[in-house]
Amino acid sequence: MNARKVNANTTTAAAAGAPAATVRHAMIAEAAYFLAEKRGFASGLEQQDWFAAEQIVDDEFFKPSAERNPAAGGKPNP
């Protein structure tokens, strides 16, 4: 599974008014899991997975759309 895809229940929680920090943390944890799974859960790279997941989640969900792709008028790349 692609690390950029998150569980629909996580994003539903954001829409339901869950605190942004709690939702962001859950999304990062899920993305980090999928990154670790992709590399076979080899130990010693957990922190690297977490930092990469933070970047993915923040880029996809927590930055204003203009910051994601200013050349396209704020619309993210497909």
N, C-alpha and C positions, 0 to 999 in steps of 0.2 A: 504494500500500500504506500502511496505517496505521502511523505511527511507533511506536505502542504494541505492535506485533507484532514479535517477535524470532524469529530462526532457531531451529528446534528443536534443531539441533546445538549451539548456544550453551548452551541450557538443559540439554542432555544432559551437556555438559562439567561443569556445576556439580554435577550428580548424581554424576558419576564421581569427584568429589573434586578437581577443578582448584582452584587457589587462587582465593579469592573475588575478589581484586583483579584478577586476569587475566580472569576471566569477566566481571566488571562492566565492565572496559575494553572488551572485545569487544562486549558488549551496547550500550554507549554509542556506540561507533563505528558499529555497524550502525544504531542509531536515528538518529544524526546524519546518516548517509548518506541515509536515507529522508526526513528532514526537508528536506535540501538538494535531493533529487530533487523533492519536492513543490513547491518554489518555483523549480524550473527551474535549479538549480545556479548561480544568480547569485552572483558573487564578492563578497567583503566581509562576508558574514554567517556565516562558518564558526564563529567563536567563539560566536555566538548559537545556532547549531544545536547545538553541543557542550553548552552549558549547558542548553539545553532538553532535550536527550537525557539528560543526567545526571539531571535532575529526573524525567523519565518513568521511567527505569530504576530509580532509587532508590525512587520512589513505588510502582512495581508489583512490584518483586522484592526489595528490600533493607530495607524497613521492616517492623517487626512488623505483623501484620494489624490489631491494635487501633489503631495509628497511622494506617492507611489509611482506616478508616471506624469511628470509635468509636461512632457512633450505631447501627450495625447489629451491635453486639457483636463488632466486629473483622472482620466479613466485608466484603471489598471490593465496591464497586459493580460491576454487570455492565457 
